[in-house]
Amino acid sequence: MGCSEWGWALWAHNAQYATLADRAAAVTNRTPLQIADRNRLAILLRRARQQSDPGVAQLVRDLEGAGIRVHNVNMGISRTAAHRLGEADIVLENAILQVKRTSSAGVLIKQIQETQLVTTRPVIGFVLARNRAGQRTVDGARYNGHLATNDFNELLDWVR
């Protein structure tokens, strides 16, 4: 981010407060539970950014903003200690999300199937691309009987 972008982000973040004193009061009046929750989210976002999965950090932020609590990100999954299958991109209380920017339906289906081997939670494929290629990936996964979408509102309906 350049200087002007940081300045804009700082302004947008502080725009909800009339004065700097209001912001300082809001920060000092946070409860221990609010502080712990902010720290939990910061750790999740940092872990999501450290991995090579594009879009996971923003999706975590969007889910949390919509009131969906994210329990973990980029969690390794395996059947045995010696056989690692991959990772669960986003772990929610009642579902696991496998996130793809745009890929073939086959790649998404494989990732969903591997995750389903080790969990009883539903596994949902979420495709970040909302273009034709993204929709083809979603359609292919659905055709094979898997939950998949590239619509954030539909995802919210499924995980609530």
ABEGO torsion letter per residue (X at the ends): XBAAAAAAAAAAAAAABABAAAAAAAAAABBAAAAAAAAAAAAAAAAAAABABBGAAAAAAAAAAAGBBBABBGBBBBABAABBAEBBABBBAABBBBBBABBBAAAAAAAAAAAAAABABBBBBBBABABAAAAAAAAAAAAAGBBBBABAAAAAAAAX
